[in-house]
């Protein structure tokens, strides 16, 4: 009986201890940010929410497509000016069926963050572009097991998603596709 009580108390203590929060940092030019983001996309099991200024990184785009194919709840909000750019992969992702919106509320959508399975946030100056990995001096932070910070990013994403109209995004995409982009 005494051993069972001790075991119960020990398990109870560990049950209420917070998970150890982690922050990982990476810098570019290098493939560190890109590889960490690709791994997070590939290992996501439920959801990925992304607010990012620019997308054309080949490996990240392919990982997004695979996540879409795995039926991950995937939402991307990006900047419409960048999305219309010559090297952008946003229209390609839209045509692939990814749930993607271009902003319609603020002047530009300059965020660069993603939430993976509500457990990890990537943020920083890192654009999801080939140049960000290969040429630019950028940074990325990965917040792991930080419930308060992750909650703040989730709330911000929900706010951005709700104020940036699906209808306006669809019209924007349809116009670009009709014009041969």
PyMOL commands that place a pseudoatom at each C-alpha (Angstrom):
pseudoatom trace, name=CA, resn=UNK, resi=1, chain=A, elem=C, hetatm=0, pos=[0.000, 0.000, 0.000]
pseudoatom trace, name=CA, resn=UNK, resi=2, chain=A, elem=C, hetatm=0, pos=[2.806, 2.409, 0.904]
pseudoatom trace, name=CA, resn=UNK, resi=3, chain=A, elem=C, hetatm=0, pos=[4.614, 1.771, -2.412]
pseudoatom trace, name=CA, resn=UNK, resi=4, chain=A, elem=C, hetatm=0, pos=[1.392, 2.387, -4.334]
pseudoatom trace, name=CA, resn=UNK, resi=5, chain=A, elem=C, hetatm=0, pos=[0.874, 5.698, -2.531]
pseudoatom trace, name=CA, resn=UNK, resi=6, chain=A, elem=C, hetatm=0, pos=[4.450, 6.805, -3.276]
pseudoatom trace, name=CA, resn=UNK, resi=7, chain=A, elem=C, hetatm=0, pos=[4.039, 5.808, -6.913]
pseudoatom trace, name=CA, resn=UNK, resi=8, chain=A, elem=C, hetatm=0, pos=[0.731, 7.715, -7.099]
pseudoatom trace, name=CA, resn=UNK, resi=9, chain=A, elem=C, hetatm=0, pos=[2.346, 10.859, -5.628]
pseudoatom trace, name=CA, resn=UNK, resi=10, chain=A, elem=C, hetatm=0, pos=[5.345, 10.651, -7.990]
pseudoatom trace, name=CA, resn=UNK, resi=11, chain=A, elem=C, hetatm=0, pos=[3.107, 10.202, -11.039]
pseudoatom trace, name=CA, resn=UNK, resi=12, chain=A, elem=C, hetatm=0, pos=[0.921, 13.081, -9.828]
pseudoatom trace, name=CA, resn=UNK, resi=13, chain=A, elem=C, hetatm=0, pos=[3.912, 15.394, -9.514]
pseudoatom trace, name=CA, resn=UNK, resi=14, chain=A, elem=C, hetatm=0, pos=[5.112, 14.629, -13.033]
pseudoatom trace, name=CA, resn=UNK, resi=15, chain=A, elem=C, hetatm=0, pos=[1.596, 14.941, -14.418]
pseudoatom trace, name=CA, resn=UNK, resi=16, chain=A, elem=C, hetatm=0, pos=[1.379, 18.576, -13.325]
pseudoatom trace, name=CA, resn=UNK, resi=17, chain=A, elem=C, hetatm=0, pos=[4.928, 19.632, -14.225]
pseudoatom trace, name=CA, resn=UNK, resi=18, chain=A, elem=C, hetatm=0, pos=[4.933, 21.751, -17.359]
pseudoatom trace, name=CA, resn=UNK, resi=19, chain=A, elem=C, hetatm=0, pos=[6.551, 20.367, -20.489]
pseudoatom trace, name=CA, resn=UNK, resi=20, chain=A, elem=C, hetatm=0, pos=[9.976, 21.815, -21.067]
pseudoatom trace, name=CA, resn=UNK, resi=21, chain=A, elem=C, hetatm=0, pos=[9.651, 24.662, -23.525]
pseudoatom trace, name=CA, resn=UNK, resi=22, chain=A, elem=C, hetatm=0, pos=[12.253, 24.961, -26.233]
pseudoatom trace, name=CA, resn=UNK, resi=23, chain=A, elem=C, hetatm=0, pos=[13.353, 27.621, -28.669]
pseudoatom trace, name=CA, resn=UNK, resi=24, chain=A, elem=C, hetatm=0, pos=[15.481, 26.733, -31.653]
pseudoatom trace, name=CA, resn=UNK, resi=25, chain=A, elem=C, hetatm=0, pos=[17.170, 29.405, -33.742]
pseudoatom trace, name=CA, resn=UNK, resi=26, chain=A, elem=C, hetatm=0, pos=[18.562, 29.241, -37.266]
pseudoatom trace, name=CA, resn=UNK, resi=27, chain=A, elem=C, hetatm=0, pos=[20.089, 31.731, -39.665]
pseudoatom trace, name=CA, resn=UNK, resi=28, chain=A, elem=C, hetatm=0, pos=[20.501, 32.037, -43.408]
pseudoatom trace, name=CA, resn=UNK, resi=29, chain=A, elem=C, hetatm=0, pos=[22.012, 31.873, -45.909]
pseudoatom trace, name=CA, resn=UNK, resi=30, chain=A, elem=C, hetatm=0, pos=[21.868, 28.148, -45.193]
pseudoatom trace, name=CA, resn=UNK, resi=31, chain=A, elem=C, hetatm=0, pos=[19.316, 25.402, -45.568]
pseudoatom trace, name=CA, resn=UNK, resi=32, chain=A, elem=C, hetatm=0, pos=[18.651, 25.208, -41.815]
pseudoatom trace, name=CA, resn=UNK, resi=33, chain=A, elem=C, hetatm=0, pos=[15.366, 27.178, -41.747]
pseudoatom trace, name=CA, resn=UNK, resi=34, chain=A, elem=C, hetatm=0, pos=[14.120, 25.525, -44.909]
pseudoatom trace, name=CA, resn=UNK, resi=35, chain=A, elem=C, hetatm=0, pos=[14.929, 22.011, -43.663]
pseudoatom trace, name=CA, resn=UNK, resi=36, chain=A, elem=C, hetatm=0, pos=[13.288, 22.590, -40.270]
pseudoatom trace, name=CA, resn=UNK, resi=37, chain=A, elem=C, hetatm=0, pos=[10.132, 23.936, -41.910]
pseudoatom trace, name=CA, resn=UNK, resi=38, chain=A, elem=C, hetatm=0, pos=[10.013, 21.073, -44.410]
pseudoatom trace, name=CA, resn=UNK, resi=39, chain=A, elem=C, hetatm=0, pos=[10.413, 18.576, -41.558]
pseudoatom trace, name=CA, resn=UNK, resi=40, chain=A, elem=C, hetatm=0, pos=[7.643, 20.250, -39.578]
pseudoatom trace, name=CA, resn=UNK, resi=41, chain=A, elem=C, hetatm=0, pos=[5.337, 20.179, -42.597]
pseudoatom trace, name=CA, resn=UNK, resi=42, chain=A, elem=C, hetatm=0, pos=[6.195, 16.545, -43.329]
pseudoatom trace, name=CA, resn=UNK, resi=43, chain=A, elem=C, hetatm=0, pos=[5.644, 15.492, -39.716]
pseudoatom trace, name=CA, resn=UNK, resi=44, chain=A, elem=C, hetatm=0, pos=[2.418, 17.396, -39.135]
pseudoatom trace, name=CA, resn=UNK, resi=45, chain=A, elem=C, hetatm=0, pos=[-0.477, 15.085, -38.453]
pseudoatom trace, name=CA, resn=UNK, resi=46, chain=A, elem=C, hetatm=0, pos=[-3.476, 17.417, -38.120]
pseudoatom trace, name=CA, resn=UNK, resi=47, chain=A, elem=C, hetatm=0, pos=[-3.044, 21.060, -39.052]
pseudoatom trace, name=CA, resn=UNK, resi=48, chain=A, elem=C, hetatm=0, pos=[-0.755, 23.677, -40.499]
pseudoatom trace, name=CA, resn=UNK, resi=49, chain=A, elem=C, hetatm=0, pos=[-1.645, 27.387, -40.490]
pseudoatom trace, name=CA, resn=UNK, resi=50, chain=A, elem=C, hetatm=0, pos=[0.695, 29.718, -42.354]
pseudoatom trace, name=CA, resn=UNK, resi=51, chain=A, elem=C, hetatm=0, pos=[0.886, 33.500, -42.677]
pseudoatom trace, name=CA, resn=UNK, resi=52, chain=A, elem=C, hetatm=0, pos=[3.821, 34.272, -44.950]
pseudoatom trace, name=CA, resn=UNK, resi=53, chain=A, elem=C, hetatm=0, pos=[4.833, 37.127, -47.209]
pseudoatom trace, name=CA, resn=UNK, resi=54, chain=A, elem=C, hetatm=0, pos=[6.315, 35.173, -50.097]
pseudoatom trace, name=CA, resn=UNK, resi=55, chain=A, elem=C, hetatm=0, pos=[6.411, 31.537, -51.220]
pseudoatom trace, name=CA, resn=UNK, resi=56, chain=A, elem=C, hetatm=0, pos=[8.598, 30.036, -53.914]
pseudoatom trace, name=CA, resn=UNK, resi=57, chain=A, elem=C, hetatm=0, pos=[10.944, 27.667, -52.086]
pseudoatom trace, name=CA, resn=UNK, resi=58, chain=A, elem=C, hetatm=0, pos=[10.838, 24.471, -54.118]
pseudoatom trace, name=CA, resn=UNK, resi=59, chain=A, elem=C, hetatm=0, pos=[11.228, 22.051, -51.194]
pseudoatom trace, name=CA, resn=UNK, resi=60, chain=A, elem=C, hetatm=0, pos=[8.710, 23.866, -49.004]
pseudoatom trace, name=CA, resn=UNK, resi=61, chain=A, elem=C, hetatm=0, pos=[6.176, 23.987, -51.870]
pseudoatom trace, name=CA, resn=UNK, resi=62, chain=A, elem=C, hetatm=0, pos=[6.575, 20.238, -52.469]
pseudoatom trace, name=CA, resn=UNK, resi=63, chain=A, elem=C, hetatm=0, pos=[6.143, 19.542, -48.740]
pseudoatom trace, name=CA, resn=UNK, resi=64, chain=A, elem=C, hetatm=0, pos=[2.965, 21.667, -48.737]
pseudoatom trace, name=CA, resn=UNK, resi=65, chain=A, elem=C, hetatm=0, pos=[1.588, 19.640, -51.648]
pseudoatom trace, name=CA, resn=UNK, resi=66, chain=A, elem=C, hetatm=0, pos=[2.345, 16.390, -49.828]
pseudoatom trace, name=CA, resn=UNK, resi=67, chain=A, elem=C, hetatm=0, pos=[0.630, 17.716, -46.687]
pseudoatom trace, name=CA, resn=UNK, resi=68, chain=A, elem=C, hetatm=0, pos=[-2.387, 18.590, -48.815]
pseudoatom trace, name=CA, resn=UNK, resi=69, chain=A, elem=C, hetatm=0, pos=[-2.343, 15.062, -50.269]
pseudoatom trace, name=CA, resn=UNK, resi=70, chain=A, elem=C, hetatm=0, pos=[-2.245, 13.637, -46.711]
pseudoatom trace, name=CA, resn=UNK, resi=71, chain=A, elem=C, hetatm=0, pos=[-5.445, 15.621, -45.974]
pseudoatom trace, name=CA, resn=UNK, resi=72, chain=A, elem=C, hetatm=0, pos=[-3.777, 17.829, -43.363]
pseudoatom trace, name=CA, resn=UNK, resi=73, chain=A, elem=C, hetatm=0, pos=[-5.986, 20.794, -42.413]
pseudoatom trace, name=CA, resn=UNK, resi=74, chain=A, elem=C, hetatm=0, pos=[-3.823, 23.341, -44.234]
pseudoatom trace, name=CA, resn=UNK, resi=75, chain=A, elem=C, hetatm=0, pos=[-4.495, 27.093, -44.493]
pseudoatom trace, name=CA, resn=UNK, resi=76, chain=A, elem=C, hetatm=0, pos=[-2.124, 29.635, -46.014]
pseudoatom trace, name=CA, resn=UNK, resi=77, chain=A, elem=C, hetatm=0, pos=[-2.490, 33.413, -46.014]
pseudoatom trace, name=CA, resn=UNK, resi=78, chain=A, elem=C, hetatm=0, pos=[-0.017, 35.326, -48.154]
pseudoatom trace, name=CA, resn=UNK, resi=79, chain=A, elem=C, hetatm=0, pos=[0.641, 38.696, -49.746]
pseudoatom trace, name=CA, resn=UNK, resi=80, chain=A, elem=C, hetatm=0, pos=[-1.194, 39.329, -53.031]
pseudoatom trace, name=CA, resn=UNK, resi=81, chain=A, elem=C, hetatm=0, pos=[1.548, 41.475, -54.576]
pseudoatom trace, name=CA, resn=UNK, resi=82, chain=A, elem=C, hetatm=0, pos=[4.161, 38.808, -53.859]
pseudoatom trace, name=CA, resn=UNK, resi=83, chain=A, elem=C, hetatm=0, pos=[1.738, 36.100, -54.998]
pseudoatom trace, name=CA, resn=UNK, resi=84, chain=A, elem=C, hetatm=0, pos=[1.507, 37.774, -58.401]
pseudoatom trace, name=CA, resn=UNK, resi=85, chain=A, elem=C, hetatm=0, pos=[5.294, 37.835, -58.788]
pseudoatom trace, name=CA, resn=UNK, resi=86, chain=A, elem=C, hetatm=0, pos=[7.138, 36.021, -61.548]
pseudoatom trace, name=CA, resn=UNK, resi=87, chain=A, elem=C, hetatm=0, pos=[8.722, 33.439, -59.217]
pseudoatom trace, name=CA, resn=UNK, resi=88, chain=A, elem=C, hetatm=0, pos=[5.804, 32.947, -56.836]
pseudoatom trace, name=CA, resn=UNK, resi=89, chain=A, elem=C, hetatm=0, pos=[4.364, 29.454, -56.368]
pseudoatom trace, name=CA, resn=UNK, resi=90, chain=A, elem=C, hetatm=0, pos=[1.131, 30.686, -54.784]
pseudoatom trace, name=CA, resn=UNK, resi=91, chain=A, elem=C, hetatm=0, pos=[-1.057, 30.259, -57.887]
pseudoatom trace, name=CA, resn=UNK, resi=92, chain=A, elem=C, hetatm=0, pos=[0.476, 26.820, -58.415]
pseudoatom trace, name=CA, resn=UNK, resi=93, chain=A, elem=C, hetatm=0, pos=[-0.528, 25.879, -54.855]
pseudoatom trace, name=CA, resn=UNK, resi=94, chain=A, elem=C, hetatm=0, pos=[-4.026, 27.295, -55.383]
pseudoatom trace, name=CA, resn=UNK, resi=95, chain=A, elem=C, hetatm=0, pos=[-4.436, 25.275, -58.590]
pseudoatom trace, name=CA, resn=UNK, resi=96, chain=A, elem=C, hetatm=0, pos=[-3.225, 22.208, -56.674]
pseudoatom trace, name=CA, resn=UNK, resi=97, chain=A, elem=C, hetatm=0, pos=[-6.175, 22.677, -54.314]
pseudoatom trace, name=CA, resn=UNK, resi=98, chain=A, elem=C, hetatm=0, pos=[-4.409, 24.112, -51.279]
pseudoatom trace, name=CA, resn=UNK, resi=99, chain=A, elem=C, hetatm=0, pos=[-6.642, 26.307, -49.091]
pseudoatom trace, name=CA, resn=UNK, resi=100, chain=A, elem=C, hetatm=0, pos=[-4.823, 29.566, -49.713]
pseudoatom trace, name=CA, resn=UNK, resi=101, chain=A, elem=C, hetatm=0, pos=[-5.895, 33.184, -49.478]
pseudoatom trace, name=CA, resn=UNK, resi=102, chain=A, elem=C, hetatm=0, pos=[-4.276, 36.427, -50.507]
pseudoatom trace, name=CA, resn=UNK, resi=103, chain=A, elem=C, hetatm=0, pos=[-4.773, 39.276, -48.106]
pseudoatom trace, name=CA, resn=UNK, resi=104, chain=A, elem=C, hetatm=0, pos=[-7.543, 41.791, -48.666]
pseudoatom trace, name=CA, resn=UNK, resi=105, chain=A, elem=C, hetatm=0, pos=[-7.443, 43.729, -45.406]
pseudoatom trace, name=CA, resn=UNK, resi=106, chain=A, elem=C, hetatm=0, pos=[-4.058, 45.313, -44.669]
pseudoatom trace, name=CA, resn=UNK, resi=107, chain=A, elem=C, hetatm=0, pos=[-1.702, 47.036, -47.077]
pseudoatom trace, name=CA, resn=UNK, resi=108, chain=A, elem=C, hetatm=0, pos=[0.634, 44.028, -47.174]
pseudoatom trace, name=CA, resn=UNK, resi=109, chain=A, elem=C, hetatm=0, pos=[0.683, 40.620, -45.508]
pseudoatom trace, name=CA, resn=UNK, resi=110, chain=A, elem=C, hetatm=0, pos=[4.207, 40.759, -44.134]
pseudoatom trace, name=CA, resn=UNK, resi=111, chain=A, elem=C, hetatm=0, pos=[3.964, 38.065, -41.454]
pseudoatom trace, name=CA, resn=UNK, resi=112, chain=A, elem=C, hetatm=0, pos=[6.234, 35.066, -41.571]
pseudoatom trace, name=CA, resn=UNK, resi=113, chain=A, elem=C, hetatm=0, pos=[4.907, 32.470, -39.160]
pseudoatom trace, name=CA, resn=UNK, resi=114, chain=A, elem=C, hetatm=0, pos=[3.408, 29.011, -39.192]
pseudoatom trace, name=CA, resn=UNK, resi=115, chain=A, elem=C, hetatm=0, pos=[1.721, 26.841, -36.587]
pseudoatom trace, name=CA, resn=UNK, resi=116, chain=A, elem=C, hetatm=0, pos=[2.216, 23.091, -36.858]
pseudoatom trace, name=CA, resn=UNK, resi=117, chain=A, elem=C, hetatm=0, pos=[-0.277, 20.803, -35.077]
pseudoatom trace, name=CA, resn=UNK, resi=118, chain=A, elem=C, hetatm=0, pos=[-0.803, 23.541, -32.463]
pseudoatom trace, name=CA, resn=UNK, resi=119, chain=A, elem=C, hetatm=0, pos=[2.512, 22.428, -30.915]
pseudoatom trace, name=CA, resn=UNK, resi=120, chain=A, elem=C, hetatm=0, pos=[5.236, 24.340, -32.747]
pseudoatom trace, name=CA, resn=UNK, resi=121, chain=A, elem=C, hetatm=0, pos=[5.444, 27.846, -34.199]
pseudoatom trace, name=CA, resn=UNK, resi=122, chain=A, elem=C, hetatm=0, pos=[8.043, 28.952, -36.714]
pseudoatom trace, name=CA, resn=UNK, resi=123, chain=A, elem=C, hetatm=0, pos=[8.554, 32.701, -36.968]
pseudoatom trace, name=CA, resn=UNK, resi=124, chain=A, elem=C, hetatm=0, pos=[11.221, 35.262, -37.803]
pseudoatom trace, name=CA, resn=UNK, resi=125, chain=A, elem=C, hetatm=0, pos=[12.266, 37.159, -40.900]
pseudoatom trace, name=CA, resn=UNK, resi=126, chain=A, elem=C, hetatm=0, pos=[12.549, 34.013, -43.026]
pseudoatom trace, name=CA, resn=UNK, resi=127, chain=A, elem=C, hetatm=0, pos=[10.459, 34.202, -46.194]
pseudoatom trace, name=CA, resn=UNK, resi=128, chain=A, elem=C, hetatm=0, pos=[9.564, 30.847, -47.693]
pseudoatom trace, name=CA, resn=UNK, resi=129, chain=A, elem=C, hetatm=0, pos=[11.714, 31.526, -50.762]
pseudoatom trace, name=CA, resn=UNK, resi=130, chain=A, elem=C, hetatm=0, pos=[14.764, 30.043, -52.418]
pseudoatom trace, name=CA, resn=UNK, resi=131, chain=A, elem=C, hetatm=0, pos=[16.590, 33.361, -51.993]
pseudoatom trace, name=CA, resn=UNK, resi=132, chain=A, elem=C, hetatm=0, pos=[15.902, 33.348, -48.240]
pseudoatom trace, name=CA, resn=UNK, resi=133, chain=A, elem=C, hetatm=0, pos=[17.748, 30.038, -47.972]
pseudoatom trace, name=CA, resn=UNK, resi=134, chain=A, elem=C, hetatm=0, pos=[20.475, 30.608, -50.543]
pseudoatom trace, name=CA, resn=UNK, resi=135, chain=A, elem=C, hetatm=0, pos=[21.299, 34.323, -50.593]
pseudoatom trace, name=CA, resn=UNK, resi=136, chain=A, elem=C, hetatm=0, pos=[19.640, 36.419, -47.899]
pseudoatom trace, name=CA, resn=UNK, resi=137, chain=A, elem=C, hetatm=0, pos=[20.589, 37.080, -44.293]
pseudoatom trace, name=CA, resn=UNK, resi=138, chain=A, elem=C, hetatm=0, pos=[17.435, 36.023, -42.463]
pseudoatom trace, name=CA, resn=UNK, resi=139, chain=A, elem=C, hetatm=0, pos=[16.479, 34.219, -39.263]
pseudoatom trace, name=CA, resn=UNK, resi=140, chain=A, elem=C, hetatm=0, pos=[13.900, 31.811, -37.972]
pseudoatom trace, name=CA, resn=UNK, resi=141, chain=A, elem=C, hetatm=0, pos=[12.795, 30.840, -34.496]
pseudoatom trace, name=CA, resn=UNK, resi=142, chain=A, elem=C, hetatm=0, pos=[10.970, 27.676, -33.570]
pseudoatom trace, name=CA, resn=UNK, resi=143, chain=A, elem=C, hetatm=0, pos=[8.846, 27.846, -30.434]
pseudoatom trace, name=CA, resn=UNK, resi=144, chain=A, elem=C, hetatm=0, pos=[8.254, 24.336, -29.143]
pseudoatom trace, name=CA, resn=UNK, resi=145, chain=A, elem=C, hetatm=0, pos=[5.917, 23.428, -26.306]
pseudoatom trace, name=CA, resn=UNK, resi=146, chain=A, elem=C, hetatm=0, pos=[5.270, 27.065, -25.406]
pseudoatom trace, name=CA, resn=UNK, resi=147, chain=A, elem=C, hetatm=0, pos=[1.489, 27.066, -24.959]
pseudoatom trace, name=CA, resn=UNK, resi=148, chain=A, elem=C, hetatm=0, pos=[1.050, 30.786, -24.237]
pseudoatom trace, name=CA, resn=UNK, resi=149, chain=A, elem=C, hetatm=0, pos=[3.087, 31.909, -27.246]
pseudoatom trace, name=CA, resn=UNK, resi=150, chain=A, elem=C, hetatm=0, pos=[1.567, 29.292, -29.521]
pseudoatom trace, name=CA, resn=UNK, resi=151, chain=A, elem=C, hetatm=0, pos=[-1.902, 30.372, -28.387]
pseudoatom trace, name=CA, resn=UNK, resi=152, chain=A, elem=C, hetatm=0, pos=[-1.079, 33.998, -29.262]
pseudoatom trace, name=CA, resn=UNK, resi=153, chain=A, elem=C, hetatm=0, pos=[0.009, 32.994, -32.765]
pseudoatom trace, name=CA, resn=UNK, resi=154, chain=A, elem=C, hetatm=0, pos=[-3.086, 30.809, -33.202]
pseudoatom trace, name=CA, resn=UNK, resi=155, chain=A, elem=C, hetatm=0, pos=[-5.340, 33.704, -32.170]
pseudoatom trace, name=CA, resn=UNK, resi=156, chain=A, elem=C, hetatm=0, pos=[-3.558, 36.075, -34.541]
pseudoatom trace, name=CA, resn=UNK, resi=157, chain=A, elem=C, hetatm=0, pos=[-3.845, 33.619, -37.399]
pseudoatom trace, name=CA, resn=UNK, resi=158, chain=A, elem=C, hetatm=0, pos=[-7.573, 33.123, -36.778]
pseudoatom trace, name=CA, resn=UNK, resi=159, chain=A, elem=C, hetatm=0, pos=[-8.048, 36.888, -36.766]
pseudoatom trace, name=CA, resn=UNK, resi=160, chain=A, elem=C, hetatm=0, pos=[-6.112, 37.324, -40.021]
pseudoatom trace, name=CA, resn=UNK, resi=161, chain=A, elem=C, hetatm=0, pos=[-7.889, 34.407, -41.673]
pseudoatom trace, name=CA, resn=UNK, resi=162, chain=A, elem=C, hetatm=0, pos=[-11.314, 35.763, -40.752]
pseudoatom trace, name=CA, resn=UNK, resi=163, chain=A, elem=C, hetatm=0, pos=[-10.693, 39.340, -41.968]
pseudoatom trace, name=CA, resn=UNK, resi=164, chain=A, elem=C, hetatm=0, pos=[-9.155, 38.301, -45.286]
pseudoatom trace, name=CA, resn=UNK, resi=165, chain=A, elem=C, hetatm=0, pos=[-12.102, 37.317, -47.428]
pseudoatom trace, name=CA, resn=UNK, resi=166, chain=A, elem=C, hetatm=0, pos=[-12.307, 33.944, -49.125]
pseudoatom trace, name=CA, resn=UNK, resi=167, chain=A, elem=C, hetatm=0, pos=[-14.478, 35.510, -51.827]
pseudoatom trace, name=CA, resn=UNK, resi=168, chain=A, elem=C, hetatm=0, pos=[-11.987, 38.288, -52.580]
pseudoatom trace, name=CA, resn=UNK, resi=169, chain=A, elem=C, hetatm=0, pos=[-9.194, 35.723, -52.713]
pseudoatom trace, name=CA, resn=UNK, resi=170, chain=A, elem=C, hetatm=0, pos=[-11.145, 33.534, -55.139]
pseudoatom trace, name=CA, resn=UNK, resi=171, chain=A, elem=C, hetatm=0, pos=[-11.824, 36.509, -57.404]
pseudoatom trace, name=CA, resn=UNK, resi=172, chain=A, elem=C, hetatm=0, pos=[-8.130, 37.470, -57.273]
pseudoatom trace, name=CA, resn=UNK, resi=173, chain=A, elem=C, hetatm=0, pos=[-7.018, 33.943, -58.207]
pseudoatom trace, name=CA, resn=UNK, resi=174, chain=A, elem=C, hetatm=0, pos=[-9.612, 33.568, -60.956]
pseudoatom trace, name=CA, resn=UNK, resi=175, chain=A, elem=C, hetatm=0, pos=[-8.532, 36.853, -62.522]
pseudoatom trace, name=CA, resn=UNK, resi=176, chain=A, elem=C, hetatm=0, pos=[-4.848, 35.811, -62.499]
pseudoatom trace, name=CA, resn=UNK, resi=177, chain=A, elem=C, hetatm=0, pos=[-5.644, 32.386, -63.904]
pseudoatom trace, name=CA, resn=UNK, resi=178, chain=A, elem=C, hetatm=0, pos=[-7.815, 33.862, -66.675]
pseudoatom trace, name=CA, resn=UNK, resi=179, chain=A, elem=C, hetatm=0, pos=[-4.954, 36.209, -67.572]
pseudoatom trace, name=CA, resn=UNK, resi=180, chain=A, elem=C, hetatm=0, pos=[-2.633, 33.260, -68.046]
pseudoatom trace, name=CA, resn=UNK, resi=181, chain=A, elem=C, hetatm=0, pos=[-0.563, 33.326, -64.863]
for i in range(1, 181): cmd.bond("trace and resi %d" % i, "trace and resi %d" % (i + 1))
show_as sticks, trace
zoom trace
